Each structure stands twice: as structure tokens, then as C-alpha cells.
Amino acid sequence: MGSGFGGLSFSQIVNTALYVVSGFFFGIFASRNSLFSVMNIRKTLAEKDFSAASLFKTACGVLFLVLAFLVFPSWMASRTTAGAFAYYAVLLFYFSKGWKNLAGK
């Protein structure tokens, strides 16, 4: 009675599905905001504006990139491999898609 699809119970299947969905949505959020961070960093470096406000904005952008590409996926992988895989797949797909559009400008 306790085994379902592939030996998993219903609650384990639902739990994994919810982790995959959350990985998908977190990946979309992270890819969009990562592109905004990269745009701000590139703009600051292109304008050679090294005031305190622009350096703070650049530091926040770098911090977000580190969090989005290293820290959060590592934390999520410690909870669920399926959610971390969905997160990285969506993040890299949409980031590379946005990077192509950004490079064209």
C-alpha cells in the first residue's frame, strides 16, 4: 500500500513535483535578475563611473550572481536533487537566451 510509481509513495511523488516546479520558477527569477545584474555591471564598467553609489550597485550585482549561480543551487541540491536540476536547467537556458539578446545590443 505504501509503494507507488517506482516504489515511491504518493507524498514523495507530490513533494518531488513541487520541488521541480519551485526550481523552475526560482530559475526564471534568478535568470532575469542575473541579466539585470550583468547589464548594470557592464554599464558601470563602460561608463567608468566609480562613484560610491555605482560601486555599491556593482557589488550587489556581483553578490547576486554568486548567490544565483553557486550558493542557492548548492543549498537546494542539499534538499532535493530534482529541484536543483530544474533550477540550473532553467537558469542556464534563460540566462544564455538573454545573454544572446544582450550581446546583440
Phi, psi and omega in degrees: 000332184274355182252140180236228181295116178067024180083006179264147176280168180300318181293326177291322178294314180296319180298314179296318178298319179292323175295322178294317178296318179293323176298321178298310183290321175296325178295319177296314179300314183293322180292319179296312181287334174294320177295321176298320179296316180295320178298317179294320179295316179296321180295318180296317180289325180290322181278349184053039179264104184247043175284170183297320181293317181289326176293322177295318179296322177293318178296321176295322177296317178295319178298317179296320178297318178295317179296317185289325185261341183237305190288305184297316177297325177295317178296317181292325178293333176288341178265314184206129178286322181296317179293321179293322178296314178298319179300308182295320180299313180291317180301310182291323179297306183287329177293317179292324177295315178290328179295321177298317179293323180290321180290334179287344182273000000 
